[in-house]
Amino acid sequence: MYSQLLLPDLQILLQEDDADGLREFCEVFHPAATAEVLGSLSSAEVWRVLSHSPLPLQVEIFQFLELPLQVTLVEGVDRDRLTQLLEEMAPDDRVDLLERMDPELVERLLPLVAQAERSDIRRLLSFPEDSAGSIMTTEYASLPEDISVNEAIERLRQQAPDRETIYYVYVLDEERHLLGFVTLRELILARPDARLGDIMTRSVISVRVDDDQEVVANELARYDFIAIPVVDNQNRLVGIITHDDVLDVVQQEATEDAHRLGAVEPLEDSYLSTSLLTLTWKRGIWLVLLLGAALATASILRGFESTSQQFAWLILFLPLVLASGGNAGSQSATLVIRLLAVEQIDRSQNWEIISREFRLALLLGGGLAVLGFGSALLFEGVEPAAVVGVTVFLVVMLGTVTGAMLPLLFKSVGMDPALMSNPLIAAMVDVFGVVTYFSVALLMHFAFAG
């Protein structure tokens, strides 16, 4: 929206080299809106615009740019400017950028960065990708427990300019063990001479530095926190994760699940920012897998070739049968995968989910079987109708239960449940559906002949 409205005016400012106008453009709009417009310019033009604003504002705007564009921008800038940029960036955003950059360039840059930032960068880069440690920031507010509220507020005032948030103030001992926390509201309302240790909350909900980022997002959403502390295995505070970072995680995880449910390997960047070669690979690998499943179905059909020649009507109702099972399986997989994404499900609840899906399968299979029987009866007669009705019931039962069980199985062995994509579930049910369909047809034929 902003890009369409403001880009023509910005291009005129660049053509006229209007320094005052470019500075005003950077200062007037929200950094996110400014970044949206800059995303349509070349790297050289982006730096020309940013150079008309002070460094802190440059960094704030830069951090709202998409990561691929950030990487492109830093590749064409001199080292002094890049060093200043890295030192000024928020720790979590800085690490996201460095992880995308050439490792050799990062190693050449680090000696140029101030010692404090350099140590922080190396530590954050050491945490596994998608872990709590990889998305946390080390810019948190902390105080000792043996000071007064009045002194705490004075110290907090000094820390505030360099902290991402000061609403939660974490109380630590000399070895940085997390003892408790106090909110800014509590500090303001407390008596000035009250001791910090007496008003703080000692029961602190935290996450481990090696916890998966999805676990962090669920915890923050569960308790409606603005931020959540990250501790090591000795309960020492190492950082915090704020709600805005968790929103990015939630969006990322939801996008990954949506991609996998559609049988696409998750994209690191947006669709338009991803190269055609990468898109071809990430989509093609699943298409090849599904092609293999389709070939398996074809080979099974060939095995029943004589049966299909004997009963020509079998081919007529094959799409109906396979679609019923595949669609039912996709529905179950979608519901269970989403359930696992938004709620903490323990193993004791797995059987409850499977039992629930089994009962649903009975209801859905029975209803669709009646409809299938009636449809086939209008076209072909009693025997074909019986075959279609029974087969639809069986494949819907199979698809529903399979679609629920496979994501649970993947979750129990530590794999992403979303790997059970809807097309893959449908392809698997197709294989079993063909066998079931022709087997039921032969059994029914013998039953009616007898």
C-alpha positions in Angstrom: 0.0 0.0 0.0 2.7 2.5 1.1 4.9 1.5 -1.8 2.3 2.4 -4.5 1.5 5.7 -2.9 4.9 7.0 -1.9 7.3 5.4 -4.4 6.7 8.0 -7.2 7.4 10.9 -4.8 10.5 9.2 -3.4 11.9 8.6 -6.9 11.4 12.3 -7.7 13.3 13.2 -4.5 16.1 10.9 -5.6 16.2 12.4 -9.1 16.4 15.9 -7.6 18.8 14.9 -4.9 16.6 16.6 -2.4 18.5 16.0 0.9 15.9 17.7 3.1 13.1 15.8 1.4 14.9 12.5 1.8 15.6 13.2 5.4 12.0 14.1 6.0 10.8 10.9 4.3 12.9 8.8 6.7 11.7 10.7 9.8 8.0 11.2 9.1 6.8 7.7 8.4 7.0 4.6 10.6 10.2 2.7 9.9 8.1 -0.3 8.7 6.3 1.9 6.1 9.6 3.4 5.0 11.1 -0.1 4.6 8.2 -1.2 2.5 8.8 1.6 0.0 12.6 1.1 0.0 12.0 -2.5 -0.9 11.1 -1.4 -4.5 14.4 0.5 -5.0 17.9 -0.7 -6.0 20.6 -1.3 -3.4 22.4 1.9 -4.3 19.1 4.0 -4.0 18.3 2.4 -0.7 21.7 3.5 0.8 21.2 7.0 -0.7 17.9 7.4 1.1 19.2 5.9 4.4 22.3 8.1 4.4 20.1 11.1 5.0 19.0 9.9 8.4 21.0 9.4 11.6 22.4 5.9 12.3 19.9 4.8 14.9 17.0 5.5 12.5 18.9 3.9 9.6 19.2 0.7 11.7 15.5 0.8 12.7 14.4 1.1 9.1 17.0 -1.5 7.9 15.7 -4.1 10.4 12.2 -3.9 8.8 13.5 -4.8 5.4 13.2 -8.4 4.2 16.2 -10.6 5.0 17.2 -11.3 1.4 17.3 -7.5 0.7 19.3 -6.9 3.9 21.9 -9.5 2.7 22.0 -7.8 -0.7 22.5 -4.4 0.9 25.3 -5.4 3.2 27.2 -7.1 0.4 27.6 -3.8 -1.4 28.5 -1.5 1.5 31.9 -0.6 2.9 33.2 -2.4 6.0 33.1 0.7 8.3 29.5 1.4 7.6 28.6 -2.3 7.9 30.4 -2.5 11.3 28.5 0.5 12.6 25.3 -1.0 11.4 25.9 -4.4 13.1 26.9 -2.7 16.4 23.7 -0.7 16.4 21.3 -3.5 15.5 19.2 -5.5 18.0 21.0 -8.7 18.9 18.3 -11.1 17.6 18.0 -9.2 14.3 21.7 -9.0 13.9 22.1 -12.7 14.3 19.3 -13.4 11.7 21.3 -11.3 9.2 24.7 -12.8 10.0 23.3 -16.4 9.6 22.4 -15.5 6.0 25.8 -13.9 5.2 28.9 -15.7 3.9 30.6 -17.2 6.9 34.0 -16.0 5.7 32.8 -12.5 5.5 31.3 -12.8 9.0 34.7 -13.9 10.3 36.4 -11.0 8.7 33.9 -8.6 10.1 33.8 -9.7 13.7 37.3 -8.4 14.7 36.1 -5.0 13.6 33.1 -5.1 15.9 33.4 -3.9 19.5 34.4 -6.6 22.0 31.0 -6.7 23.8 29.0 -7.0 20.7 31.4 -9.6 19.2 31.1 -11.9 22.2 27.3 -11.5 22.1 27.2 -12.3 18.4 29.4 -15.5 18.7 27.2 -16.7 21.6 23.9 -16.2 19.8 25.3 -17.8 16.6 26.3 -20.9 18.6 22.7 -21.8 19.4 20.8 -24.3 17.2 18.6 -22.8 14.5 14.9 -22.4 15.5 15.8 -22.7 19.2 14.9 -20.2 21.9 18.6 -19.1 22.0 18.6 -18.2 18.3 15.6 -15.8 18.6 16.3 -14.2 22.0 17.7 -10.8 22.7 20.3 -10.1 25.4 19.0 -6.5 25.9 16.9 -7.1 29.0 16.5 -5.1 32.2 17.9 -6.7 35.4 18.4 -5.6 39.0 19.6 -7.2 42.3 17.0 -8.0 45.0 18.6 -6.1 47.9 17.9 -2.5 46.7 14.9 -0.3 47.3 12.2 0.5 44.8 13.4 4.1 44.6 16.9 2.9 43.7 15.5 0.3 41.3 13.6 3.0 39.4 16.7 5.1 39.2 18.8 2.2 37.9 16.1 1.2 35.4 16.1 4.8 34.1 19.8 4.4 33.2 19.3 1.0 31.6 16.2 1.9 29.6 17.9 3.4 26.5 19.7 0.2 25.8 17.0 -2.3 26.6 14.4 -3.8 24.2 11.7 -3.7 26.9 11.6 -2.5 30.5 8.1 -3.6 31.4 9.5 -6.8 33.0 12.5 -6.3 35.2 14.3 -9.6 36.1 15.9 -9.9 39.6 19.2 -11.7 39.5 21.9 -12.7 42.0 25.6 -12.1 41.5 25.9 -15.2 39.3 22.9 -14.1 37.2 20.6 -16.8 38.5 17.0 -15.9 37.9 15.4 -15.2 41.3 12.2 -13.5 40.2 10.8 -10.6 38.3 8.8 -7.4 38.9 6.7 -5.4 36.4 7.2 -1.7 35.8 3.6 -1.2 37.1 4.5 -2.8 40.4 7.6 -0.7 40.8 5.6 2.5 40.2 2.8 1.5 42.6 5.2 0.2 45.4 6.4 2.2 48.3 9.7 4.0 47.5 11.5 2.4 50.5 10.2 -1.1 49.9 12.8 -3.7 49.2 12.8 -5.2 45.7 13.1 -8.7 47.0 9.9 -8.3 49.0 7.7 -7.2 46.1 9.0 -9.4 43.3 7.3 -12.5 42.0 9.5 -15.5 42.8 7.6 -18.1 40.7 8.9 -17.3 37.2 7.8 -19.1 34.0 10.8 -19.4 31.7 12.0 -21.5 28.8 15.3 -23.3 28.3 17.8 -21.9 25.8 17.6 -25.1 23.7 13.8 -25.3 23.6 12.2 -25.2 20.2 10.9 -21.8 19.1 7.4 -23.3 18.7 7.4 -24.3 22.3 8.3 -20.7 23.2 5.5 -19.3 21.1 3.0 -21.6 22.8 4.2 -20.6 26.3 4.0 -16.9 25.5 0.5 -17.3 24.0 -0.6 -19.5 26.9 0.2 -16.9 29.6 -0.3 -13.7 27.6 3.2 -12.4 28.4 4.9 -9.5 26.7 8.2 -11.3 27.1 9.5 -14.5 28.5 12.9 -15.2 30.1 15.4 -17.7 28.6 17.6 -19.6 31.0 20.4 -22.1 30.8 20.6 -25.5 32.5 21.7 -23.8 35.8 18.8 -21.3 35.7 21.0 -18.4 34.8 19.3 -15.7 32.7 20.8 -15.6 29.2 18.2 -13.5 27.4 14.5 -12.8 26.8 12.1 -13.4 23.9 9.6 -10.6 23.3 6.1 -10.8 21.9 7.1 -9.2 18.5 9.7 -11.9 17.9 7.1 -14.6 18.8 4.7 -13.2 16.3 7.4 -13.7 13.6 7.8 -17.3 14.9 4.1 -18.0 14.8 3.8 -16.6 11.2 6.9 -18.6 10.2 5.6 -21.9 11.7 2.1 -21.4 10.2 3.6 -20.7 6.8 5.8 -23.9 7.1 2.8 -26.0 8.0 0.7 -24.5 5.1 3.5 -25.3 2.7 4.0 -28.8 3.9 0.2 -29.5 3.9 0.3 -28.5 0.3 3.3 -30.8 -0.4 5.9 -28.0 -0.8 9.1 -27.8 1.1 9.0 -24.7 3.3 10.5 -21.6 1.7 13.1 -19.5 3.7 11.9 -16.3 2.1 8.7 -15.0 0.6 7.4 -16.5 -2.7 8.4 -13.5 -4.8 11.9 -13.4 -3.2 12.6 -17.1 -3.9 14.4 -18.0 -7.1 12.7 -20.2 -9.7 15.4 -22.8 -9.3 14.7 -23.0 -5.6 11.0 -23.2 -6.1 11.4 -25.9 -8.7 13.4 -28.0 -6.2 11.2 -27.5 -3.2 8.0 -28.3 -5.2 9.6 -30.9 -7.5 10.9 -33.1 -4.7 7.4 -33.7 -3.4 5.9 -34.1 -6.9 8.4 -36.8 -7.6 7.5 -38.6 -4.3 3.8 -38.3 -5.2 4.5 -39.5 -8.7 6.0 -42.6 -7.2 2.8 -43.2 -5.2 0.7 -42.7 -8.3 2.9 -45.3 -10.2 2.3 -47.7 -7.3 -1.5 -47.1 -7.8 -1.1 -47.7 -11.5 0.8 -51.0 -11.0 -1.9 -52.2 -8.7 -4.6 -51.3 -11.2 -2.6 -53.3 -13.8 -2.7 -56.3 -11.5 -6.5 -56.1 -11.5 -6.7 -55.5 -15.2 -8.6 -58.7 -15.9 -11.1 -57.9 -13.2 -11.7 -54.4 -14.6 -12.3 -55.9 -18.0 -14.8 -58.4 -16.6 -16.6 -55.6 -14.7 -16.4 -52.5 -16.8 -18.4 -50.4 -14.4 -15.6 -50.6 -11.8 -13.6 -47.9 -13.6 -16.7 -45.7 -13.7 -16.9 -45.4 -9.9 -13.1 -45.5 -9.1 -12.7 -41.7 -8.9 -15.7 -41.5 -6.4 -14.2 -44.2 -4.2 -10.7 -42.8 -4.2 -11.8 -39.2 -3.7 -13.9 -40.2 -0.6 -11.0 -41.8 1.1 -8.4 -39.2 0.2 -10.6 -36.3 1.2 -11.5 -37.8 4.5 -7.8 -38.5 5.2 -6.8 -35.0 4.3 -9.4 -33.6 6.6 -8.2 -35.6 9.6 -4.6 -34.8 8.9 -5.3 -31.1 8.7 -7.3 -31.1 12.0 -4.7 -33.1 13.9 -1.7 -31.3 12.6 -3.2 -27.9 13.6 -4.2 -29.3 17.0 -0.5 -30.4 17.5 0.7 -27.0 16.4 -1.4 -24.9 18.8 -1.8 -27.2 21.9 0.5 -29.3 24.1 -0.7 -32.8 23.6 0.8 -35.6 25.7 0.9 -39.2 24.7 -2.0 -40.2 26.9 -4.2 -38.0 24.7 -3.1 -39.7 21.4 -5.6 -42.6 22.0 -8.3 -40.2 22.7 -7.7 -38.4 19.4 -7.6 -41.8 17.5 -10.7 -43.0 19.2 -12.5 -39.7 18.4 -11.5 -40.0 14.7 -12.6 -43.6 14.6 -16.0 -42.7 15.8 -16.1 -39.8 13.3 -15.0 -42.3 10.6 -18.0 -44.5 11.4 -20.4 -41.6 11.0 -18.8 -40.1 7.9 -18.2 -43.5 6.3 -21.7 -44.6 6.9 -23.2 -41.4 5.5 -21.0 -41.4 2.4 -21.6 -45.1 1.9 -25.4 -44.6 1.7 -24.9 -41.7 -0.8 -22.4 -43.8 -2.8 -24.8 -46.8 -2.8 -27.7 -44.7 -4.0 -25.6 -43.1 -6.8 -24.3 -46.4 -8.1 -27.8 -47.9 -7.9 -29.2 -45.3 -10.3 -26.4 -46.0 -12.8 -25.7 -49.8 -12.7 -27.8 -51.9 -10.3 -27.7 -53.6 -6.9 -24.3 -55.5 -7.1 -22.3 -52.4 -8.3 -24.1 -50.3 -5.7 -23.2 -52.7 -2.9 -19.6 -52.8 -4.0 -19.4 -49.0 -4.1 -21.2 -48.5 -0.8 -19.0 -51.0 1.1 -15.8 -49.7 -0.4 -16.6 -46.1 0.3 -17.3 -47.0 3.9 -14.0 -48.9 4.2 -11.8 -46.3 2.5 -13.3 -43.4 4.5 -12.6 -45.4 7.7 -9.1 -46.1 6.5 -8.4 -42.5 5.3 -9.8 -40.9 8.5 -7.9 -43.1 10.9 -4.7 -43.0 8.8 -4.9 -39.2 8.5 -5.1 -38.9 12.3 -2.5 -41.5 13.2 0.4 -40.6 11.0 0.9 -37.0 12.3 0.7 -38.4 15.8 3.3 -41.0 15.0 5.6 -38.4 13.4 5.2 -36.2 16.5 6.0 -39.1 18.9 9.3 -39.8 17.1 10.3 -36.1 17.1 9.5 -35.3 13.4 7.3 -32.5 12.1 3.7 -33.7 11.9 3.1 -31.4 8.9 5.3 -33.7 6.8 2.2 -35.8 6.4 0.9 -33.5 3.7 -2.6 -33.7 2.3 -1.5 -34.9 -1.2 0.7 -37.6 0.4 -2.2 -38.8 2.6 -4.4 -38.9 -0.4 -1.8 -40.8 -2.5 -1.3 -43.4 0.3 -5.1 -43.9 0.7 -5.4 -44.2 -3.1 -3.0 -47.2 -3.1 -5.0 -49.0 -0.4 -8.3 -47.8 -1.9 -7.6 -49.5 -5.2 -6.8 -52.8 -3.5 -9.9 -52.5 -1.3 -12.2 -51.6 -4.2 -11.3 -54.5 -6.4 -11.1 -57.0 -3.5 -14.6 -56.0 -2.4 -15.8 -56.3 -6.0 -14.5 -59.9 -6.3 -15.9 -60.9 -2.9 -19.3 -59.3 -3.7 -19.4 -61.0 -7.1 -18.9 -64.4 -5.5 -21.5 -63.6 -2.9 -24.1 -62.5 -5.4 -23.2 -65.5 -7.7 -23.6 -67.9 -4.8 
